[in-house]
Amino acid sequence: MKTFTTTLAASAMALCAGGALAADDVTLQLKWVTQAQFAGYYVALENGYYNDADLNVTIKPGGPDIAPTQVLAGGGADVTVEWMPAALAAREKGLPMVNIAQPFKSSGMMLTCRKDSGVSTTDDFAGKTLGVWFFGNEFPFLSWMSQLGLSTDGGDAGVEVLKQGFNVDPILNGQAACVSTMTYNEYWQVIDAGLTADDLVTFKYEDQGVATLEDGLYVLEENLSDPAFEDKMVRFVKASMQGWKWAEENPEEAAMIVLEYDETGAQTEEHQIRMMGEVAKLTAGSNGALLEADFQRTVDSLLAGGSDPVITKQPEGAWTHAITDKALN
């Protein structure tokens, strides 16, 4: 099984020969487990893009008990993959996270519902039980329900929120009419479990006008004042985007690279190839630089939370082009 750290034999030889500087260490914390959702980083590792940038990159998989914001706050990573709602909520609470790059242009989040539960439009949500991911993933959902005028306290005029585990069991066993899914992952778990597309109706956050930015790269604001750290991040973002564009153009090969780094053995070739095909649709159109309009769309959605918004004021300093301006030019 491959290690998660690049082997820098060439640099080691250079050190012996002439005292060249060693590669700079960078630790990346993923939002979730090793899968094609993060293919660009594994491609950059495997294809030597980080090596070429004089970086020694360690990729730390996430999981149900790992909060990227907490890992970043505790110094366990230099940079983390996180969804913007969670990052902005953390920033407002005192953790100064800054978006330095945005490889994902579009949102893959959606609500997947069984037609036989009586749901065909958003008007049918009232009185239903909806599965929702928490640990920071609930913020887009709560903003959406607020905009629909639906309380999340249950009752005929609201929705009952089921704290959904990171699986789709509630829609399979009848616990919930709808569950949270990603276009590239859990939706296909529902299909693989025996339901068909004709049995389901999906509500993509993008189509509902409540999409928020996902899978951006975040660092702590204080670190950006260090020129050496900024230089590392410039090289890291440049190499990572090289990996992402290669993954978009070579989805099957990218999926196979991801599988090589899956130490759990839980992922399958079919699922990862399918996932990479869907993820490529979300990274398409992004060169890694955050568009201010996309940021503002996310902020506006989060502020539109009625009496209980995800954030309460317009964020200041929550993103920067300082890294991508240098990395992409």
HELIX and SHEET records of a PDB file:
HELIX    1   1 ALA A    9  GLY A   18  1                                  10    
HELIX    2   2 ALA A   36  PHE A   38  5                                   3    
HELIX    3   3 ALA A   39  GLU A   46  1                                   8    
HELIX    4   4 TYR A   49  ASP A   52  1                                   4    
HELIX    5   5 PRO A   68  ALA A   73  1                                   6    
HELIX    6   6 MET A   84  GLU A   92  1                                   9    
HELIX    7   7 LYS A  115  SER A  117  5                                   3    
HELIX    8   8 THR A  122  ASP A  124  5                                   3    
HELIX    9   9 PHE A  139  LEU A  148  1                                  10    
HELIX   10  10 ASP A  169  LEU A  172  1                                   4    
HELIX   11  11 GLU A  186  ASP A  192  1                                   7    
HELIX   12  12 ALA A  197  ASP A  199  5                                   3    
HELIX   13  13 TYR A  205  GLN A  208  1                                   4    
HELIX   14  14 GLU A  221  SER A  225  5                                   5    
HELIX   15  15 PRO A  227  GLU A  249  1                                  23    
HELIX   16  16 PRO A  251  TYR A  261  1                                  11    
HELIX   17  17 GLU A  269  THR A  283  1                                  15    
HELIX   18  18 GLU A  292  LEU A  303  1                                  12    
HELIX   19  19 ALA A  322  ALA A  327  1                                   6    
SHEET    1   A 5 LEU A  55  LYS A  60  0                                        
SHEET    2   A 5 ASP A  24  GLN A  29  1                                        
SHEET    3   A 5 VAL A  79  GLU A  82  1                                        
SHEET    4   A 5 GLY A 216  LEU A 220 -1                                        
SHEET    5   A 5 MET A  97  ALA A 101 -1                                        
SHEET    1   B 3 CYS A 178  MET A 182  0                                        
SHEET    2   B 3 MET A 109  ARG A 114 -1                                        
SHEET    3   B 3 LEU A 200  LYS A 204 -1                                        
SHEET    1   C 2 THR A 129  VAL A 132  0                                        
SHEET    2   C 2 GLU A 160  LYS A 163  1                                        
END                                                                             
